[in-house]
């Protein structure tokens, strides 16, 4: 009896030592229980005690009655659903819930620390007589270590209380962290729903039904702050960050949809005759608002530390849609300006370039009338319309494309001028120089226009070169397409050798549209070839050798006209054109 009482007293004293933080004291207690033959049962009782305490703590922390007292009555949800408070006391509920959760996590962390400390000592402590490691006594017969058993019990309790899964299983290969996250799925779903509501609310507020104006700067700042707050809160976990990022993407999409509804799509949106219309002003405001949102959100996601790549991609994709919407909003105006530029450039054919060189050897005017009109128009539209946009890079990205198009049209039409006299060449050369000034307002720098700029610079000196020098120019093919040079050489041919558009009896405008519809150089050369295919001539008076070219097309008509008048030679430019066409076709093979 005495021995039993003594053993019980020692056991109680040793149990208190097991809870100590000093490894030596814990080791002494373990040795006592080993000597008494109760080590395994005692350790099991200690771990079970921790689990029992935590189970009670979990129940108290998530007790909906406590969380919603005293102002809220209990509203029970259906099976598997998280009971949420009514909207009237959401803030108080949220504060109480997070306070309880923070306290609960501290309790779980403390218990985990104690169990882990106990396991470390078990793994190091050996019986001085048998030299058996104490941990081996605990895990023998295939049983799990105490920390694993403890965490399994904790996650099962959490799962049961959170009602996140009807049949919760916890395999050995599943990580404890994943088990804890899985147990919180229902609360995560509720949180994400509330998060989306918090993100949508300020947008719905600043886009009232029937509204005609985009949000103000202060209203947009409020939206951005909400987005930043949601992302910052979610930064504690990569999976949660991705889920919230998807909500942010939906928010951006909603902003885009609301903004698109404000855009003016009537004819006034694309007019370029007078000052800005009310619809155009609203479109400018919408584009500026979208730009501010795009830049602000981009700044938020780049400032996020350890932001998951998938989350960043999700938001970036939504921002790409915003950028596309900006482009769609400004496209009608760009199209209208582009059409006007083309209409002005094509009027060069209404001017006379057939004159001879003046006595001074210089053009009478610095540039042609159409060029003056073009310069004035571009300067006006940039001042009246595009300067109101705050997204300068976005504007220049679009207007630089317009400048490239203007240069392409200018070179195209310049290569079609017939007849072109020496005085006309001088005036056209002056127009080439003035063209750089004309498109300058559309660009950051004209030299940034790349290939279009090089074509403009390379074509100008060809105006004064012989056909032979033109055909051997290193700019051909690399900078200036063969089709453009062949068009230009038609202007040096006699009237009976018609340009492709003349042979087809098209207007220059229709021919230009055909070229736009057929951007492939092979197609363009094929059309020119149909206008330049010579017959195989056996006349000894004409010693040209044209191999591999079918005898059909407009040039055959030219050959026939030469035969009819019993001519003995072709125009000097004729063989050069044929040889150049052969070279161009070979380069495409």
C-alpha positions as CSV (number, residue, x, y, z in Angstrom):
1,X,0.0,0.0,0.0
2,X,2.8,2.3,0.9
3,X,4.6,1.5,-2.3
4,X,1.5,2.2,-4.4
5,X,1.1,5.6,-2.7
6,X,4.7,6.4,-3.2
7,X,4.5,5.4,-6.9
8,X,1.4,7.6,-7.3
9,X,3.1,10.5,-5.7
10,X,6.1,10.1,-7.9
11,X,3.9,9.8,-11.0
12,X,2.1,13.1,-10.2
13,X,5.3,14.9,-9.6
14,X,6.8,13.5,-12.8
15,X,3.7,14.5,-14.8
16,X,4.3,18.1,-13.8
17,X,7.9,17.8,-14.9
18,X,6.8,16.6,-18.4
19,X,5.2,20.0,-18.9
20,X,8.4,21.8,-18.1
21,X,10.5,23.6,-20.7
22,X,13.8,22.4,-19.3
23,X,14.9,19.3,-21.3
24,X,16.7,17.9,-18.3
25,X,13.6,18.0,-16.1
26,X,11.5,16.4,-18.9
27,X,14.2,13.7,-19.3
28,X,14.1,12.9,-15.6
29,X,10.4,12.6,-15.7
30,X,10.5,10.3,-18.7
31,X,13.1,8.1,-17.0
32,X,10.8,7.7,-14.0
33,X,7.8,6.6,-16.1
34,X,10.1,4.2,-18.0
35,X,11.2,2.7,-14.8
36,X,7.6,2.4,-13.6
37,X,6.7,0.7,-17.0
38,X,4.1,3.3,-17.8
39,X,6.0,5.6,-20.2
40,X,3.8,4.9,-23.3
41,X,0.5,5.2,-21.5
42,X,1.6,8.4,-19.7
43,X,2.7,10.1,-22.9
44,X,-0.6,9.1,-24.5
45,X,-2.5,10.6,-21.6
46,X,-0.5,13.9,-21.8
47,X,-1.1,14.2,-25.6
48,X,-4.8,13.4,-25.1
49,X,-5.0,16.0,-22.4
50,X,-3.7,18.6,-24.8
51,X,-6.2,17.5,-27.5
52,X,-9.1,17.7,-25.0
53,X,-8.2,21.2,-24.0
54,X,-7.8,22.4,-27.6
55,X,-11.1,20.8,-28.6
56,X,-12.8,22.8,-25.9
57,X,-11.0,25.9,-27.0
58,X,-12.0,25.4,-30.6
59,X,-15.6,24.9,-29.7
60,X,-15.6,28.1,-27.7
61,X,-13.8,30.1,-30.3
62,X,-16.4,29.2,-33.0
63,X,-19.5,29.2,-30.9
64,X,-21.9,31.2,-33.1
65,X,-24.0,32.0,-30.0
66,X,-21.1,33.7,-28.3
67,X,-19.9,35.4,-31.5
68,X,-23.3,37.0,-32.1
69,X,-24.3,37.9,-28.6
70,X,-25.9,40.0,-27.3
71,X,-27.5,41.8,-30.3
72,X,-27.9,38.9,-32.7
73,X,-30.0,35.8,-32.4
74,X,-28.8,32.5,-33.7
75,X,-29.6,31.8,-37.3
76,X,-28.9,28.2,-38.1
77,X,-27.9,27.2,-41.6
78,X,-28.4,24.0,-43.4
79,X,-26.1,21.0,-43.1
80,X,-22.6,21.8,-44.3
81,X,-23.1,25.5,-44.4
82,X,-21.3,28.1,-42.3
83,X,-23.8,30.1,-40.2
84,X,-23.2,33.8,-40.9
85,X,-24.7,36.8,-39.1
86,X,-27.3,39.1,-40.5
87,X,-25.9,42.2,-42.3
88,X,-26.7,44.5,-39.4
89,X,-23.8,43.3,-37.2
90,X,-21.3,42.0,-39.7
91,X,-18.5,44.3,-38.5
92,X,-18.9,43.2,-34.8
93,X,-19.1,39.6,-35.8
94,X,-16.0,39.8,-37.9
95,X,-14.1,41.5,-35.1
96,X,-15.2,38.9,-32.6
97,X,-14.4,36.0,-34.9
98,X,-10.9,37.2,-35.8
99,X,-10.1,37.9,-32.1
100,X,-11.2,34.4,-31.2
101,X,-9.3,32.9,-34.1
102,X,-6.1,34.8,-33.2
103,X,-6.4,33.5,-29.6
104,X,-7.1,30.0,-30.8
105,X,-4.1,30.0,-33.1
106,X,-1.9,31.1,-30.1
107,X,-3.3,28.2,-28.0
108,X,-2.7,25.7,-30.8
109,X,0.8,27.0,-31.4
110,X,1.6,26.7,-27.7
111,X,0.3,23.2,-27.5
112,X,2.2,22.2,-30.6
113,X,5.4,23.6,-29.1
114,X,4.9,21.5,-25.9
115,X,4.3,18.3,-27.8
116,X,7.2,19.0,-30.1
117,X,9.5,19.7,-27.2
118,X,8.3,16.4,-25.6
119,X,9.0,14.5,-28.8
120,X,12.5,16.0,-29.1
121,X,13.4,14.8,-25.6
122,X,12.0,11.4,-26.3
123,X,14.1,11.1,-29.4
124,X,17.3,12.0,-27.5
125,X,16.7,10.2,-24.2
126,X,18.0,6.6,-23.7
127,X,17.7,4.2,-20.8
128,X,21.1,4.1,-19.1
129,X,20.8,0.3,-18.6
130,X,19.2,-1.1,-21.8
131,X,20.3,1.9,-24.0
132,X,16.9,1.8,-25.7
133,X,15.8,5.2,-27.1
134,X,12.5,6.2,-25.5
135,X,10.9,7.3,-28.8
136,X,11.3,3.7,-30.0
137,X,9.1,2.6,-27.0
138,X,6.4,5.1,-28.2
139,X,6.3,4.2,-32.0
140,X,6.9,0.5,-31.8
141,X,4.3,-1.8,-33.4
142,X,3.9,0.6,-36.3
143,X,2.3,3.4,-34.3
144,X,2.8,7.1,-35.4
145,X,5.0,9.5,-33.4
146,X,3.2,11.7,-30.8
147,X,3.4,15.0,-32.8
148,X,1.7,13.4,-35.8
149,X,-1.0,11.9,-33.6
150,X,-1.5,15.2,-31.9
151,X,-1.8,17.2,-35.1
152,X,-4.2,14.6,-36.7
153,X,-6.5,15.0,-33.7
154,X,-6.4,18.8,-33.9
155,X,-7.2,18.9,-37.6
156,X,-10.0,16.4,-37.2
157,X,-11.5,18.6,-34.5
158,X,-11.1,21.7,-36.6
159,X,-12.7,19.9,-39.6
160,X,-15.6,18.8,-37.5
161,X,-16.2,22.2,-36.0
162,X,-15.9,24.1,-39.3
163,X,-18.1,21.6,-41.1
164,X,-15.7,21.8,-44.1
165,X,-16.0,18.2,-45.0
166,X,-18.6,15.5,-44.3
167,X,-16.1,12.7,-44.5
168,X,-12.7,14.0,-43.4
169,X,-9.8,11.7,-44.0
170,X,-6.2,12.3,-43.2
171,X,-3.7,10.0,-44.8
172,X,-0.1,9.8,-43.8
173,X,1.1,11.4,-47.0
174,X,-1.2,14.5,-46.6
175,X,0.6,17.5,-45.1
176,X,-0.7,18.8,-41.8
177,X,-0.8,22.3,-43.3
178,X,-3.1,21.1,-46.1
179,X,-5.3,19.4,-43.6
180,X,-5.7,22.6,-41.6
181,X,-6.5,24.6,-44.8
182,X,-9.0,22.0,-45.9
183,X,-10.8,22.3,-42.6
184,X,-11.3,26.0,-43.3
185,X,-12.8,25.7,-46.8
186,X,-16.3,26.8,-45.8
187,X,-15.0,29.8,-44.0
188,X,-12.7,30.6,-46.9
189,X,-15.7,30.5,-49.3
190,X,-17.6,32.8,-47.0
191,X,-14.6,35.1,-46.8
192,X,-14.1,35.2,-50.5
193,X,-17.8,36.0,-51.1
194,X,-17.6,38.9,-48.6
195,X,-14.3,40.0,-50.3
196,X,-15.9,40.1,-53.7
197,X,-18.8,42.1,-52.2
198,X,-16.3,44.6,-50.7
199,X,-14.6,45.0,-54.1
200,X,-17.8,45.4,-56.1
201,X,-19.6,47.8,-53.7
202,X,-17.5,50.9,-54.4
203,X,-17.7,50.3,-58.2
204,X,-21.5,49.9,-58.1
205,X,-21.6,53.1,-56.0
206,X,-19.7,55.3,-58.5
207,X,-21.5,53.9,-61.5
208,X,-25.1,54.7,-60.6
209,X,-27.9,53.7,-63.1
210,X,-28.3,56.3,-65.7
211,X,-25.0,57.9,-64.9
212,X,-23.1,59.5,-67.8
213,X,-19.7,60.2,-66.3
214,X,-16.8,58.0,-65.2
215,X,-15.7,58.0,-61.5
216,X,-13.8,61.0,-60.2
217,X,-10.1,60.7,-59.1
218,X,-11.2,60.4,-55.4
219,X,-13.7,57.7,-56.2
220,X,-11.1,55.8,-58.2
221,X,-8.6,56.1,-55.4
222,X,-11.2,54.5,-53.1
223,X,-11.6,51.6,-55.5
224,X,-7.8,51.1,-55.7
225,X,-7.4,51.2,-51.9
226,X,-10.0,48.5,-51.6
227,X,-8.1,46.3,-54.1
228,X,-4.8,46.9,-52.4
229,X,-6.3,46.1,-49.0
230,X,-7.8,42.8,-50.1
231,X,-4.6,41.7,-51.7
232,X,-2.5,42.7,-48.7
233,X,-4.7,40.7,-46.3
234,X,-4.5,37.7,-48.6
235,X,-0.8,37.9,-48.9
236,X,-0.4,35.5,-45.9
237,X,-1.1,32.5,-48.1
238,X,-0.4,31.8,-51.9
239,X,-3.6,30.0,-52.4
240,X,-5.6,32.7,-50.8
241,X,-3.7,35.3,-52.8
242,X,-4.7,33.5,-56.0
243,X,-8.3,33.3,-55.0
244,X,-8.5,37.0,-54.1
245,X,-6.6,37.9,-57.3
246,X,-9.4,36.2,-59.2
247,X,-11.9,38.4,-57.3
248,X,-9.7,41.5,-58.3
249,X,-9.8,40.4,-61.9
250,X,-13.6,40.2,-61.7
251,X,-13.6,43.7,-60.2
252,X,-11.5,45.0,-63.1
253,X,-13.9,43.4,-65.5
254,X,-16.9,45.0,-63.8
255,X,-15.2,48.4,-64.0
256,X,-14.6,47.8,-67.7
257,X,-18.2,46.8,-68.4
258,X,-19.5,49.8,-66.5
259,X,-17.1,52.1,-68.4
260,X,-17.9,50.7,-71.8
261,X,-21.6,51.5,-71.2
262,X,-20.6,55.2,-70.9
263,X,-18.9,55.3,-74.3
264,X,-20.5,57.3,-77.1
265,X,-20.6,55.3,-80.3
266,X,-22.7,57.7,-82.4
267,X,-21.3,59.6,-85.4
268,X,-20.3,62.5,-83.2
269,X,-17.7,60.2,-81.6
270,X,-15.7,60.1,-84.8
271,X,-16.2,63.6,-86.3
272,X,-12.9,65.5,-87.0
273,X,-14.4,68.7,-88.5
274,X,-15.2,70.8,-85.5
275,X,-14.2,71.0,-81.8
276,X,-14.7,68.1,-79.4
277,X,-18.3,67.1,-79.1
278,X,-19.9,66.1,-75.7
279,X,-19.7,62.4,-76.7
280,X,-16.0,62.8,-77.6
281,X,-15.3,64.5,-74.3
282,X,-17.0,61.7,-72.4
283,X,-15.0,59.1,-74.4
284,X,-11.8,60.9,-73.5
285,X,-12.8,60.9,-69.8
286,X,-13.6,57.2,-69.9
287,X,-10.3,56.3,-71.5
288,X,-8.4,58.5,-69.0
289,X,-10.3,56.7,-66.2
290,X,-9.4,53.3,-67.6
291,X,-5.8,54.3,-67.9
292,X,-5.6,55.5,-64.3
293,X,-7.2,52.2,-63.1
294,X,-4.7,50.2,-65.3
295,X,-1.7,52.0,-63.9
296,X,-2.8,52.0,-60.3
297,X,-3.6,48.3,-60.2
298,X,-0.4,47.5,-62.0
299,X,1.5,49.5,-59.3
300,X,-0.4,47.6,-56.6
301,X,0.5,44.1,-57.9
302,X,4.1,45.0,-58.5
303,X,4.4,46.3,-55.0
304,X,3.2,43.0,-53.6
305,X,6.0,41.0,-52.0
306,X,6.1,37.3,-52.9
307,X,3.0,37.7,-55.1
308,X,2.3,34.3,-56.7
309,X,3.0,34.2,-60.5
310,X,-0.4,32.7,-61.2
311,X,-2.1,35.5,-59.2
312,X,-0.1,38.2,-61.0
313,X,-1.0,36.6,-64.4
314,X,-4.7,36.6,-63.4
315,X,-4.7,40.3,-62.7
316,X,-2.5,41.1,-65.7
317,X,-4.9,39.3,-68.0
318,X,-7.8,41.5,-66.7
319,X,-5.6,44.6,-67.2
320,X,-5.0,43.5,-70.8
321,X,-8.7,43.6,-71.4
322,X,-8.8,47.2,-70.0
323,X,-6.1,48.2,-72.4
324,X,-8.0,46.6,-75.3
325,X,-11.1,48.5,-74.2
326,X,-9.1,51.8,-74.3
327,X,-8.1,50.9,-77.9
328,X,-11.7,50.1,-78.8
329,X,-12.9,53.4,-77.4
330,X,-10.4,55.5,-79.4
331,X,-10.5,53.5,-82.6
332,X,-13.5,55.3,-84.2
333,X,-11.6,58.6,-83.9
334,X,-8.4,57.0,-85.2
335,X,-10.2,55.6,-88.2
336,X,-11.8,58.9,-89.0
337,X,-8.4,60.7,-88.8
338,X,-6.8,58.0,-90.9
339,X,-9.5,58.3,-93.6
340,X,-9.1,62.0,-93.7
341,X,-5.3,61.7,-94.0
342,X,-5.7,59.3,-96.9
343,X,-8.2,61.5,-98.6
344,X,-5.8,64.5,-98.4
345,X,-2.8,62.5,-99.6
346,X,-4.7,61.2,-102.7
347,X,-5.4,64.7,-103.8
348,X,-1.8,65.0,-104.9
349,X,-3.0,63.5,-108.2
350,X,-5.1,66.6,-108.7
351,X,-1.9,68.7,-108.9
352,X,0.3,69.1,-111.9
353,X,3.8,67.4,-111.6
354,X,4.5,67.4,-115.3
355,X,6.2,70.7,-115.5
356,X,9.8,71.3,-116.4
357,X,12.5,72.6,-114.1
358,X,12.4,76.3,-113.4
359,X,15.3,78.6,-114.3
360,X,16.4,78.7,-110.7
361,X,16.6,75.0,-110.5
362,X,14.4,75.1,-107.3
363,X,10.7,74.5,-106.8
364,X,8.5,77.6,-106.8
365,X,6.9,76.7,-103.5
366,X,8.4,74.9,-100.4
367,X,5.7,72.2,-100.8
368,X,2.5,71.3,-102.6
369,X,-1.0,72.4,-101.6
370,X,-2.0,68.9,-100.5
371,X,1.0,68.8,-98.2
372,X,0.1,72.1,-96.6
373,X,-3.4,70.8,-96.0
374,X,-2.0,67.6,-94.5
375,X,0.3,69.4,-92.1
376,X,-2.5,71.7,-91.0
377,X,-4.9,68.9,-90.5
378,X,-2.6,66.7,-88.4
379,X,-1.5,69.6,-86.2
380,X,-5.2,70.5,-85.6
381,X,-6.4,67.0,-84.7
382,X,-3.5,66.5,-82.3
383,X,-4.3,69.8,-80.6
384,X,-8.1,69.5,-80.7
385,X,-8.5,65.8,-79.9
386,X,-5.5,63.8,-78.8
387,X,-4.0,66.3,-76.4
388,X,-6.9,65.7,-74.0
389,X,-5.8,62.1,-73.3
390,X,-3.6,61.7,-70.3
391,X,-2.2,58.4,-71.4
392,X,0.5,59.8,-73.6
393,X,2.3,56.5,-74.4
394,X,-1.0,54.9,-75.3
395,X,-1.8,57.8,-77.6
396,X,1.6,57.8,-79.3
397,X,1.4,54.0,-79.8
398,X,-1.7,54.6,-81.8
399,X,-0.8,57.8,-83.6
400,X,2.7,56.5,-84.5
401,X,0.9,53.6,-86.3
402,X,-1.1,56.3,-88.1
403,X,2.1,58.1,-89.0
404,X,3.5,54.9,-90.5
405,X,0.3,54.4,-92.5
406,X,0.5,58.0,-93.7
407,X,4.0,57.6,-95.0
408,X,3.1,54.3,-96.7
409,X,0.2,56.0,-98.5
410,X,2.4,59.0,-99.4
411,X,5.1,56.8,-101.0
412,X,2.5,54.7,-102.7
413,X,0.7,57.7,-104.3
414,X,4.0,59.4,-105.1
415,X,5.1,56.3,-107.1
416,X,1.9,56.5,-109.2
417,X,2.2,60.1,-110.4
418,X,2.0,60.3,-114.2
419,X,3.4,62.3,-115.9
420,X,6.3,63.4,-113.8
421,X,8.5,66.1,-115.2
422,X,11.8,67.4,-113.9
423,X,10.1,70.3,-112.2
424,X,7.6,67.9,-110.7
425,X,10.4,65.8,-109.3
426,X,11.8,68.8,-107.5
427,X,8.5,69.7,-106.0
428,X,7.8,66.1,-105.0
429,X,11.3,65.9,-103.4
430,X,10.3,69.0,-101.4
431,X,7.1,67.2,-100.4
432,X,9.2,64.2,-99.2
433,X,11.1,66.5,-96.8
434,X,7.8,68.2,-95.7
435,X,6.2,64.8,-95.0
436,X,8.6,64.4,-92.1
437,X,7.3,67.6,-90.6
438,X,3.7,66.6,-91.3
439,X,3.8,63.4,-89.3
440,X,6.0,64.8,-86.6
441,X,3.1,65.7,-84.2
442,X,2.0,62.0,-84.4
443,X,5.3,60.7,-83.1
444,X,7.7,60.9,-80.2
445,X,10.4,61.1,-82.8
446,X,10.0,60.6,-86.6
447,X,13.1,58.5,-86.6
448,X,11.3,56.0,-84.3
449,X,9.0,55.0,-87.1
450,X,11.5,52.4,-88.3
451,X,11.0,51.0,-91.7
452,X,8.5,53.6,-92.8
453,X,11.0,56.3,-92.0
454,X,13.8,54.6,-93.8
455,X,11.6,54.1,-96.9
456,X,10.8,57.9,-96.9
457,X,14.5,58.7,-96.7
458,X,15.5,56.1,-99.2
459,X,12.9,56.8,-101.9
460,X,13.5,60.6,-102.2
461,X,16.9,60.3,-104.0
462,X,15.5,57.8,-106.4
463,X,13.4,60.5,-107.9
464,X,16.5,61.9,-109.7
465,X,18.4,58.7,-110.5
466,X,18.4,56.9,-113.8
467,X,16.2,53.7,-114.2
468,X,19.4,51.6,-114.3
469,X,20.6,53.1,-111.0
470,X,17.2,52.6,-109.5
471,X,17.1,48.9,-110.5
472,X,20.5,48.4,-108.8
473,X,19.8,50.3,-105.6
474,X,20.7,48.4,-102.4
475,X,17.4,49.8,-100.9
476,X,15.4,47.5,-103.2
477,X,13.8,44.6,-101.4
478,X,15.4,45.4,-98.1
479,X,13.9,48.8,-97.5
480,X,11.6,49.6,-100.4
481,X,9.4,46.8,-101.8
482,X,10.0,45.9,-105.5
483,X,6.4,46.5,-106.2
484,X,6.7,50.2,-105.2
485,X,9.7,50.7,-107.5
486,X,8.1,48.9,-110.4
487,X,5.0,51.2,-110.0
488,X,7.4,54.2,-110.1
489,X,9.1,52.9,-113.2
490,X,5.8,52.9,-115.0
491,X,5.8,56.7,-114.7
492,X,8.9,56.8,-116.9
493,X,7.3,54.7,-119.6
494,X,5.5,56.0,-122.7
495,X,1.7,56.5,-122.3
496,X,0.9,53.3,-124.2
497,X,2.6,51.3,-121.4
498,X,-0.1,51.7,-118.9
499,X,0.2,51.3,-115.1
500,X,-1.7,48.4,-113.5
501,X,-4.5,50.6,-112.4
502,X,-4.8,52.2,-115.8
503,X,-4.9,48.8,-117.6
504,X,-7.6,47.6,-115.1
505,X,-9.4,50.9,-115.7
506,X,-9.5,51.5,-111.9
507,X,-9.3,54.8,-110.1
508,X,-6.2,55.4,-108.0
509,X,-8.4,55.1,-104.9
510,X,-9.7,51.7,-105.9
511,X,-6.2,50.5,-106.8
512,X,-5.0,51.8,-103.4
513,X,-7.8,49.8,-101.7
514,X,-6.8,46.7,-103.7
515,X,-3.2,47.1,-102.4
516,X,-4.5,47.3,-98.8
517,X,-6.5,44.2,-99.3
518,X,-3.5,42.4,-100.7
519,X,-0.5,43.2,-98.4
520,X,1.5,40.2,-99.6
521,X,4.2,41.3,-101.9
522,X,3.8,38.2,-104.0
523,X,0.2,39.2,-104.8
524,X,1.2,42.7,-105.7
525,X,3.9,41.5,-108.0
526,X,1.5,39.1,-109.6
527,X,-0.8,42.0,-110.5
528,X,2.1,44.0,-111.8
529,X,3.4,41.0,-113.8
530,X,0.0,40.9,-115.5
531,X,0.8,44.4,-116.7
532,X,4.4,43.7,-117.6
533,X,4.6,40.3,-119.2
534,X,6.4,40.6,-122.6
535,X,5.9,38.3,-125.5
536,X,8.7,36.1,-126.7
537,X,10.0,38.1,-129.6
538,X,11.9,36.5,-132.5
539,X,12.5,39.8,-134.3
540,X,16.2,40.3,-134.8
541,X,15.7,44.0,-134.4
542,X,14.8,43.3,-130.8
543,X,17.5,41.3,-129.1
544,X,16.1,41.2,-125.6
545,X,16.0,37.8,-124.0
546,X,13.0,37.2,-121.7
547,X,13.1,33.7,-120.3
548,X,10.5,32.1,-118.1
549,X,7.8,34.8,-118.4
550,X,4.4,34.0,-120.0
551,X,3.3,36.0,-123.0
552,X,0.2,37.7,-121.7
553,X,-0.7,41.0,-120.0
554,X,-0.6,44.7,-120.7
555,X,3.0,44.8,-121.8
556,X,2.2,42.4,-124.5
557,X,-0.3,45.0,-125.7
558,X,2.5,47.5,-125.6
559,X,4.6,45.0,-127.7
560,X,1.8,44.7,-130.1
561,X,1.5,48.4,-130.4
562,X,5.2,48.6,-131.2
563,X,4.7,46.0,-133.9
564,X,1.7,47.8,-135.4
565,X,3.7,51.0,-135.9
566,X,6.6,48.9,-137.1
567,X,8.8,50.2,-134.3
568,X,12.3,48.7,-134.0
569,X,12.9,49.1,-130.2
570,X,11.1,49.3,-126.9
571,X,11.2,52.2,-124.5
572,X,14.5,52.2,-122.5
573,X,12.7,51.5,-119.3
574,X,10.9,48.4,-120.6
575,X,13.8,45.9,-120.4
576,X,14.8,47.3,-117.0
577,X,11.2,46.7,-115.7
578,X,11.2,43.1,-117.0
579,X,14.6,42.3,-115.5
580,X,13.6,43.9,-112.2
581,X,10.3,41.9,-112.1
582,X,12.3,38.7,-112.7
583,X,14.6,39.6,-109.9
584,X,11.7,40.3,-107.6
585,X,9.9,37.1,-108.4
586,X,13.1,35.1,-107.9
587,X,13.6,36.7,-104.5
588,X,10.2,35.4,-103.3
589,X,11.0,31.8,-104.2
